Amino acid sequence: MSPKIAILYHSGYGHTERQARAVEEGARSFEGASVSLIPVAEWEARRAELDAADALVLGCPTYMGSMSAPMKAFMDGTGGIWHSQLWKDKLAAGFTNSGSPSGDKFNTLVGLATFAAQHGMVWVSLGLLPRYRDEQGREINRAGSFLGAMAQSPGADHANEPVEDDLQTARLLGRRVAEAAARWMKR
C-alpha cells in the first residue's frame, strides 16, 4: 500500500503556497506516495481526498502572531468531522511562513498541532536538528523549530520568495511525513 498524503494550505501572497509545493516535492520523493495539494478554499469540495488521506499536512502564513483567518475558518468548519472522529489516528504535521525571522511562527504551529490533537490525529514533528548544513551547503532548519517547518519570506513588499534553505526544510518535512505514513500503515 502506498501512503496518501493531503497537504491543505492557505497562502495570502503566494509564499506559503511555495512552501506547500516544497512539502509536496518532499512527499512525492518517497516512492509510491500519492500526494494531494489542496488550497484551504477548496477543502469542502475536496473533502473526500482529506478523508482518504493517511496523513494531513497543514500549512498557513503567520499573521499578527497567529494562523491566518482562512485556516482558522477551515478548522472551525470541521466540527462534524471532529464529532464523528473520522480523522482519528491520521498522521498530521504542519508548516508556516512569515516575513520576519520569528514572527511568532511557533504559535501558529502550536495551533495547528492542537487542532490535530483535538481530532485525535498523531503529530509528526520536523525531526531535524537546528541549523545544520546539508551537502549543498543549505542551512537546514535555520529557524530551529522542532514542531514543524518554518519559513521566512523577507521583504515588506511581499515580492520575495521564501528562503531556499527553508524550502529545503519543507521538502524534508514532506519526505518525513510520507515515510512515517508508510510505517504507520503497516501497523
Sequence and secondary structure as in RCSB ss.txt:
>XXXX:A:sequence
MSPKIAILYHSGYGHTERQARAVEEGARSFEGASVSLIPVAEWEARRAELDAADALVLGCPTYMGSMSAPMKAFM
DGTGGIWHSQLWKDKLAAGFTNSGSPSGDKFNTLVGLATFAAQHGMVWVSLGLLPRYRDEQGREINRAGSFLGAM
AQSPGADHANEPVEDDLQTARLLGRRVAEAAARWMKR
>XXXX:A:secstr
   EEEEEE  SSSHHHHHHHHHHHHHHTSTT EEEEEEGGGTTTTHHHHHH SEEEEEEEEETTEE HHHHHHH
HTTHHHHHHTTTTT EEEEEEEESSS TTHHHHHHHHHHHHHHTT EE      SSEE TT  EETTT  SSSEE
EE   TTS     HHHHHHHHHHHHHHHHHHHHHHH 
